[in-house]
Amino acid sequence: MCWSTPLFNSLQRSIHVVRLLQIGILSGLFATLTDVAGASVEFARDVAPILEQHCVRCHSSLSSKGDLSFETFADLKTHGYVVAGDASNSHLLSVITGNPPQMPKEGDPLSMQQINTIRQWIDEGAEWPDDVVVREKSKADASWWSLQPLNTVTLRHASASAIDDFVQKKLAEHGAHAADQADRRTLIRRLYFDMIGLPPSPDAVTAFVTDPDPQSYENVVDQLLASKHFGERWARHWLDVVHYADTHGFERDKLRDHAWPYRDYVIRAFNDDKPYDQFLKEQIAGDVISPDDSDAVIATGFLAAGPWDFVGQVETKSPELRRAARALDLDDMVTQVLTSTLAMTVNCARCHDHKLDPILQQDYYQLTAVFAGVNRADRDISATARQEFTTKKRSLEQTLSEVTAEIRRLEGDGIDLADIVGGGNGFGTGRKGLGIDVRTGRHQETALSSLADVKPGLFAASESKFVDGVFVPGNGETTVSSTGIVATELAQTSGAAWDAVRNGPVTSQFSTKLGGTDFLADGHSMIGLHANAGITFDLREIRAGDTSPWLFSTTAGYGGRTEAPSAEYRILLDGKVMAQRLIGRNDADVVQFEVPPTKRFLTLISTDGGNGYAHDQISFGDPRLTAVTPAPSENLHRITKLRSTQAQLQSDLKALPEPLKLYGVVASEPEKIRVLVRGNPEDPKGNPVAPGALGWKRNDIVFGDSNMPEDQRRLALANWITESNQALVARVIVNRLWHWHFGQGLVKTPSDFGYGGDRPSHPELLDWLAAELIRANWRLKHIHRLIVTSKTYQQRSHCEPGDAVDAGAGFDSDNRLLWRMNARRLEAEAIRDAVLAVTGKLNTTMYGPGYRDFDYEEAYAPIYTYKTADEPDLWRRSVYRFIVRTTPQQFLATLDCADPANFTPTRTVTTTALQSLAMFNNDFMLRQANYLAERLQQDAATVDQQVDQGFRLLFARSVTPEELQVTRPLVKHHGLAHLCRVLLNANEFVYVD
C-alpha cells in the first residue's frame, strides 16, 4: 500500500495525541495512587538512581551536553528545567514524556513509574540535599573482589604443600594433571636465576645434582635467600614498578647524581627482609616517621623516582606551563604510590570519575593534596651529619687560615686588605665579590644599587674582627672609628650612597683598570667604593701582636666614566690624612707610607666631590700591608713546622667526607588543590580540597583540612594504605612475587586489581598467600620460600607431544591453571649479568654511585654517547647502571629492557631478528666472547675439555657426544672465541627452562 504524505502525517499526529492522553491519564492515576498511599519521594533513594542510570552519562560537569549538568540542582534550577512545586511547568517533564521522548537520547526511555517519581519529587518541592551528588556508576563498586577482606581458608599446615593443594584442586576441577618434577640441573638453574639473577657455577650444579640429602633443595633455597645478590635481583623488579632512573627525563634530561641511595635502600631492604608494610611506610613518609634514621629518609627517594620536567618546573617563565608541569608532577606521585601499593589505576580519575572502579575525581584530588607540599630536589639525608660536617670544615678552615696567615707573616708577605673586605684573613681566604653594607656593617653578597635609609655620619661596627666599621661620610666631619676618631674638613656631598664596599668592583662599575693595570685580573686585587662610603681597618687585630713597622701601599684611582676630576679619595691613619685627591677617569695615584706599630686605624674614604654620585667609583688596587724588614733567619724553623701543619690540614680538608645527599622529596608549604575540570590546570573549580584517600564506599577518607601540615599528610596516607587496606596491599605484593617467579601472576595485571584488570585464576590461593604474609609479620622471604619449595614451582616446563600432561595445552594454552612451569627468557639485565658471570668478568662491588657506560656532554639537552663496557668499573651488575631516561642503552633496549619513563610492572618480551644480531655481533658480546675463550683455555687443556667447560658454565650441563662432534671442527677452523659467540647466543643460555 502506498501512503500519501498528508494522510500519513495526519494519522501520525492523531496517534501522538492519543498516546499523550494515555500518558496523562496513567500519570494522573499513578500520582493519585501515590498520594493516597501517602508515600513521599526521597531524592537520594528514589530520584538520584534514575538520574544516575539515565542522565549523567551525557549531562555532567565533564560532559555537559546542552550546557546542562544533572550532578547537582544548580543547573536544573538555573535553566528552568525544574520549577520546585510545579511539575507541569518544569521543562524536565516535557523532554522525558514526549513521543518519542527527547531524553534520554541513548538507551531505553524512562518507565512510567520513573516519570511519575520525578513528577512527584518536583511537586513535593524538589528537595535535593546539598551533600548528594549524582554520578555515573562505575562498573565496579565497593563489593569488587579485590576490596574485600581476605577469604582465608583454614589449613592444617602453613607450608609449600598448601600451594599445591590449591593448584591440584583447580586442576582436578578441569580433569587435568600437573607435570612431573623438573630434573635437578633445571631446578638449580631456575632457582639461581629467579633468586639472585646469576647462573650457578659448574661446581654448585655438580654438588646439588649429586647431593643425597633429602633437604638439599631447601638448603639451596635458604642459601640463595641469604645471598647478598638476592637484594640486587629483587630490587631490579621493584625499581621497574616505580620507574626509577638517574636522570630527569623530558626535554632537559639532566643528571641526578644523588638518586642512587634510594636504589641501594631497596637492595638492602630486600636483603634484610624488611617487613613489607614498614618498607611501604618508609617510602611514603620515612623522613616523618624516623627523621634521624638515614635509611628511612633515603626511602623517600621512592616519591622522586619518576620523570621530572626541569623546563616546566624551573626554566619556563610561563605560569601556564608551570602549572601544567606541576600537575604532571603530582599526578606521577599519586599514580606511583597507588599503583605500586594497591594496584589501582587512580590516575584515570584525574579528568572524571573513574569509569570502571569506585574512585571519584574528588578522591584523586584528595590524594593530590597529600603531596601538595612535596617537591623533588637534592637534599641532605641527615641534618645532624651536615651540621657536624659544617662545624668540622669550618674549624679546619679557620685553623688553616691562621696557619697560612702566620706563614705569610713570617715570610714577609703582604696582607691583602681586599681579601679582608671579602671576609678573609688577608691571605686569600676571602670571597671575590663579597662586600660590607655601609649602613649595617654586615657582609653583603647580593649586588645592590642605590641604597635606601642612608644615614650620613653614622658609624656601623663590622662583623669582621679585622674591620673596625663602615660609614657614609657626612658634610664637614664624620666619626670613623669605634673609639670616636673624627675625620674633619670633609667636602660637601649629596649624602646618597650606592652598593657596598666590595672585594672587587662595585655594582655597575665602568672599569677595573687603573693606570694601565687591570686590578681584577689574576695576581691583583682591589677594594671598590662608590661615593659616598668609608671603611676603617683595625690594625691591632690585623697585626696579631707583631710590633715591627709595616708599609701600606695601594693604587688609588677612578673606575667611573667621567674623565674630569669628579670624586675624591682620602686615606687616613688614626684620623690623620695620609693621601687625598680629587680624581677622574685618567687618574691613578700610587700611595705608600709607613705604618708605625703604635697606629691602630687605617681609613679609606670615597666622596662625590660635591657634584652628585653618578659614576663616582673609587678603587684601591692591591691594597696591602707589608713588613718593612724581611723575616729573620730564626723564623725558618718555625716556617718549616707550620708548612707541615698546613699540608696536614689541607689533606684533612680534602679527605673530609661530604655528607651523603639524596635526590628525593623536600617539603614546602602545601599549595591549595582544587578539582580540575577535565584535568585542566587552567580550569579549577570549587573550594580547596582537603588531603585524603579513596572512599571505596563513597564515604570520603579525609585526613584533615587544607591547613594540615605537609608531613602529617604523607604519614596519614602511609598509615591508611598499610593499616586500612591490609588485604589489598598483601594481595598485590604476593601476586607480584608470584608473577616474578612464574612469569605470570595469579592476577595477570599486577598493577591493576580493578575492573579493567584481570581476575585471579586461583582466588583462594591468592588470599591464603596474602594471609600468610600478614601472619609472618610481612616478611617477604617467607613467601619466596613457600613459592619456590612448592611442587607447583618445581614442575617441568617442557612437555613432549602425546605426553599426558600435554593435554593441558588443549584447554589452557596460557597455563593459567599451572599444570606446568612456564619457560621464560631472561630479562636484558639478567642476560648481561649472566654473560659477565660466565666470562669471569663480573665485578661484584655492591652499592654506591652507578657506573656510567657513556660519555657525557653538557648541552641544553645533555648528550649521552654510549661506549662499550670494557673495563672493571663498567662490569658491575646491571642494577648499578646509571640509567638515562631519554637515551636508552642500545644493547639492553634491544633485549626489551624496561623504559624508565613508564611504570613497568610486567616486562615486554618480543622476539626479533635484531636481538639475535645484537647477541652475536654487538661489540660488548664480541669482547666477552673473547674473554670467555680465554677463561676456557685457562680452565682446561684440550679442546674437548674446553668445550665441555663452556657448556657447563653456560648451560649447567656437560656437552653431549653429538654436540662435541659438531663443535670440534668449528673450533678448529674458526677458533674457540667463535664457538663462544655461538654458545652465548643460544636459547638454552638466555632462557630459564
Secondary structure, DSSP 4 states (H G I P E B T S, - for coil): ----HHHHHHHHHHHHHHHHHHHHHHHHHHHHHHHHHT-PPPIIIIIHHHHHHHTTTTSSSSS-GGG---SSHHHHHHTTS--TT-GGG-HHHHHHSSSS-SS-SSSPPPPHHHHHHHHHHHHTT----TT----PPPSS-TT-GGGSPP-PPP-S--SHHHHHHHHHHHHHHTT--PPPBPPHHHHHHHHHHHHHSSPPPHHHHHHHHT---TTHHHHHHHHHHTSHHHHHHHHHHHHHHTT--SB--SSS--B-TT-HHHHHHHHHHHHTT--HHHHHHHHHHHHHH-TT-HHHHHHGGGGG-S---HIIIII---HHHHHHHHHHHHHHHHHHHHHHHH---GGGGSSSS-SSSS--HHHHHHHHHHTTTEEEEEEES-HHHHHHHHHHHHHHHHHHHHHHHHHHHHHTPPEEHHHHHTTS-SSS-S-TT-EE-TTT--EE-S---BPSS--TT-EEE-SSTTEEEEE---SEEEE-STT--EEEEEPP-----BS-EEEBPPTT-S--EETTEETTSTT--EEEEESSEEEEEEHHHHHTT--S-EEEEEEEEE-SS--S--EEEEEEETTEEEEEEEE-TT-EEEEEEEE-TT--EEEEEEE-TTS-STT-EEEEEEEEEEESSPPPTTHHHHHHHHHHHHHHHHHHHHHSPPPPEEEEEEE-PPPP--EEGGG-TT-EESSPPPPEE--TTS--EE-S-TT--HHHHHHHHHHIIIII-HHHHHHHHHHHHHHHHHSS-SSS-TT--STTSPPPSSHHHHHHHHHHHHHTTT-HHHHHHHHHTSHHHHB-S---TT-SGGGHHHH-TT-TT-SSPPPEEPPHHHHHHHHHHHHT--B---SSSPB--EEEE-SSS-EEEE----SGGGGB-GGGB---SSS--HHHHHTT---TTS--SS------HHHHHHHHH-HHHHHHHHHHHHHHHHH-SSHHHHHHHHHHHHHSSPPPHHHHHHHHHHHHHH-HHHHHHHHHT-HHHHEE-
